[in-house]
Amino acid sequence: MKNPPIPEKIDVLHEGPAMIIRRKWLSYTVIPLLIFCIVWDSFLFFWYTMALGGKDSRIM
């Protein structure tokens, strides 16, 4: 039986009895997601800082 071709972004490594399959995920399509995550996490950080750090906070 012939093995199917391996896509370009996938590496298959055979190390002893183990087989490691790696997928390369870093590309230009990740940049918008990375920017969104930085903005969103910054927003959440400041939101929780203001909500929990004030004098009228009932949680702390």
Contact map, one row per residue, 1 for C-alpha under 8 A:
111000000000000000000000000000000000000000000000000000000000
111100000000000000000000000000000000000000000000000000000000
111110000000000000000000000000000000000000000000000000000000
011111000000000000000000000000000000000000000000000000000000
001111100000000000000000000000000000000000000000000000000000
000111110110000000000000000000000000000000000000000000000000
000011111100000000000000000000000000000000000000000000000000
000001111110000000000000000000000000000000000000000000000000
000000111110000000000011100000000000000000000000000000000000
000001111111000000001111000000000000000000000000000000000000
000001011111100000001110000000000000000000000000000000000000
000000000111110000111100000000000000000000000000000000000000
000000000011111000111000000000000000000000000000000000000000
000000000001111111110000000000000000000000000000000000000000
000000000000111111110000000000000000000000000000000000000000
000000000000011111100000000000000000000000000000000000000000
000000000000011111100000000000000000000000000000000000000000
000000000000011111110000000000000000000000000000000000000000
000000000001111111111000000000000000000000000000000000000000
000000000001111001111100000000000000000000000000000000000000
000000000111100000111110000000000000000000000000000000000000
000000000111000000011111000000000000000000000000000000000000
000000001110000000001111100000000000000000000000000000000000
000000001100000000000111110000000000000000000000000000000000
000000001000000000000011111000000000000000000000000000000000
000000000000000000000001111101000000000000000000000000000000
000000000000000000000000111111100000000000000000000000000000
000000000000000000000000011111100000000000000000000000000000
000000000000000000000000001111111000000000000000000000000000
000000000000000000000000011111111100000000000000000000000000
000000000000000000000000001111111110000000000000000000000000
000000000000000000000000000011111111000000000000000000000000
000000000000000000000000000011111111100000000000000000000000
000000000000000000000000000001111111110000000000000000000000
000000000000000000000000000000111111111000000000000000000000
000000000000000000000000000000011111111100000000000000000000
000000000000000000000000000000001111111110000000000000000000
000000000000000000000000000000000111111111000000000000000000
000000000000000000000000000000000011111111100000000000000000
000000000000000000000000000000000001111111110000000000000000
000000000000000000000000000000000000111111111000000000000000
000000000000000000000000000000000000011111111100000000000000
000000000000000000000000000000000000001111111110000000000000
000000000000000000000000000000000000000111111111000000000000
000000000000000000000000000000000000000011111111100000000000
000000000000000000000000000000000000000001111111110000000000
000000000000000000000000000000000000000000111111111000000000
000000000000000000000000000000000000000000011111111110000000
000000000000000000000000000000000000000000001111111110000000
000000000000000000000000000000000000000000000111111111000000
000000000000000000000000000000000000000000000011111111001000
000000000000000000000000000000000000000000000001111111001011
000000000000000000000000000000000000000000000001111111101000
000000000000000000000000000000000000000000000000011111111000
000000000000000000000000000000000000000000000000000011111000
000000000000000000000000000000000000000000000000000001111100
000000000000000000000000000000000000000000000000001111111111
000000000000000000000000000000000000000000000000000000011111
000000000000000000000000000000000000000000000000000100001111
000000000000000000000000000000000000000000000000000100001111
